[in-house]
Amino acid sequence: MGAYVITGGLKLTGRLRVQGSKNASLPILAATLLNSQKSCIKNVPEIKDVQVMLSILTMLGAKITQNGNEVTIDTSTVNTWEVPEQLMRKMRSSIVLMGPLLGRFGRVKVSYPGGCEIGPRPIDLHLKGFAALGVKMRESYGFIYAEAEKLKGANIHLDFPSVGATENLMLAAVLAEGRTVIRNAAKEPEIVDLQNFLNKMGCRVKGAGTDTIKIEGCSIADLKPVEEYTVIPDRIAAGTYLVAAAATRGNIVLENVIREHIEPILAKLREMGCRIRSEDDKVELWVEAPLRALDSLRTLPYPGFPTDVQAPMMALLTTVDGTSIITETVFENRFKHAEELRRMGANIKINGNTAIIKGVKKLTGAIVEAKDLRAGAGLVIAGLAADGKTIVEGTSYIERGYERFDDNLRALGAKIEKIE
């Protein structure tokens, strides 16, 4: 699994360019299946989840060339609609392949996806939406078989603004006959990025970023190659580095950020007393005075505070005098890092979906284990702020979403090494 060995107590200082968005790249890579042509995508992060997605596309028959953060995908040679089970189980986001494969082949076979264990993330919203588009499905021995003679546009109302379901239904509906309207759609920036990529391919999608998305179906013959598309910056990675700088009472400048996308995070950091300045695509954070506890931090779908930054924020709040309260509303089982933080001396009580955090004078180094991607990032932040040496086991989780995490932190002055 690997581990990070961290010697804490050093302030993070310097400049860092933020990676491309993990959560935008994955559905965009899946979308290349639609046009049966070449797509060139830039600013794709070099992370494990992207490598899994590229491996799946390769096994489906795609020809892929990767040069750093630039990926060229030729899907004209894709010849199967069965997603390999061993890869499907490695990544939750692989479920988003159902939409484009249904659109292109009218059928798909997948297993239930894997990924981080952060509580139930049922795919019933995906399946109900596909059924509305005319897809017939059956389940057998852990596999889902889905097919449709012809996808038909439909009015779909999501019970919850699920990002994955919104993306999957967009990807299927672009090749459906007639108009599809998705109501109570997710509004995350990654949904807008997927819409922009699809439209560059020749699809007709509008409304992303609002709760109603309208899609006019087209045929595969209408689609064209995507000569160049650049993925948006990763707002979760940006938030993680800003929180790390706050936890070490440092001073960093992030480049390649979209301020609007990270405003929910900046608002809470300001509320704590962090100083923040931004211009163009840069954001600077520094700490001048003792930070304040937060009376309330509630995770919500965008534009609320992102659940993916909850664990890093919990680590930060353990170092702040006073009592802070975090309420997790998105995932049921996303406080696994609290137990690990307690090993480092944190004072955290969990009551259902609420965490009550009383700041301590100093965390102390310990051996802790990352149970999921964002929890791992939170534990690294705790290690950076702690006295002594911290060992964070489970780097494979962290590398699913952060590009060269230890290298970037070292460039900012952290003392961190990876061991196998």
C-alpha positions, 0 to 999 in steps of 0.5 A: 500500500505504501506510506508517507513519512512526515516530519511536522512543524514546518510552514508551507510556503511558495507557489504551486500550479494546481492539477487538472480536475479528476472529477471532470477528466473521468466523465470526459474520457468516458465521453470519447466513446461517443464519437468513434473518432479522435479526441485530444484532451489537455490538463488531464491529471496523472493520477491512478483513477485516470490510469484505470479509466485509460486502461478500461478504454484500451481494453474496450479497443481504444488507441491511446497516446499519453504525453504527460498531461495530454491524452489523445484517444482514438475510439474508432476501433472500440469493438466491445460493450463489456467493461472488464470487471477487474478494472470496474471494481477499482474505481467508482467513477467507472459506472459513467461508462454505461451512458456512452456505451448505451448511446453508441452500441445500444447495450452494455454489461458492467459489474457493480463499481468499486472505489472508496468505502465512504458509505452507500452510493447506490446507482439506482438513480442512474438505472431509473434514468436509463429506464426512462430513456427506454433501456431494459435492464437485468441483474445477474451474479453482480453484473448489470446487463442493459440494452435498448433498441433505440434510446428515446428522449425523456423527462427525468427528475432526479430524487437527489442531485447526484453528480454521477447520475447527471453525467451518465444520463447526459452521456446516454441522452446525447445520442437518444432520439428527441429531447431529454430534460434532466431536472434536479440535476447536479450543478457542479463545475465538472458537469459544466465541463462535460457539457462544454466537451460534448458540445465541442464534439457536436452534441447539443446540451445546455443548462449545465450549472443549473438544476435543469439540463436540456439535451437535443439528441443527435446521431453518431454521424453528427459528431466530430473529432475534438482537436483540443480540449482543456480540462478545468483545474481541480477545485478539490486539490486546490482546496486541499493545498489551501487547507494544508497551508492554513494548518501549518500557518503558512503562506502559499500562492496557487496558480491555475485555479478558478476562484468561483469554483473554490469560493465555498472553501475560501469563505470558510477559511476567511471565517476562520481568520485566514487572509486571502487575496486573488487575481486572475487565476491565482489565489494567495493564502496566509495566516497572520493571527490565531485562527478561529473555530467554526460554529458550523460547517455543513457539506452540501452539493455544489455550490455548498461546501464540498464533502471532498474537503471535509476531511482536510478541514477536520484536520485543520480544525483540530489545531484551532482553539475552540469548538467546531462542528461539522455536519456531513450531509452527502455521505453516511460513512465519511468520518473514518479519519476521525478515529485516526486523528484521535491517535494523534491527540485530536479531541473529536466526538462523533454523533451520527452525521455530526462531528464535534471538534475541540481544538488541541494545543498540538497534534503529535505524530503517530502511525495512521491509516488512510481509509479513503482518498480524501481522508488520506489527504486529511491525515497528511495535513494533520501530519504536517501540523503535528509535532514529531513524525507521522506515518500515513499508510495507504498512499494508493488511496491518496494517489487516486486523486492527487498528482505527485502529492508528496513532490508538491508538498516538498516543493512547498517546504514540507518534510515528507517522503514516500516509502513502499 
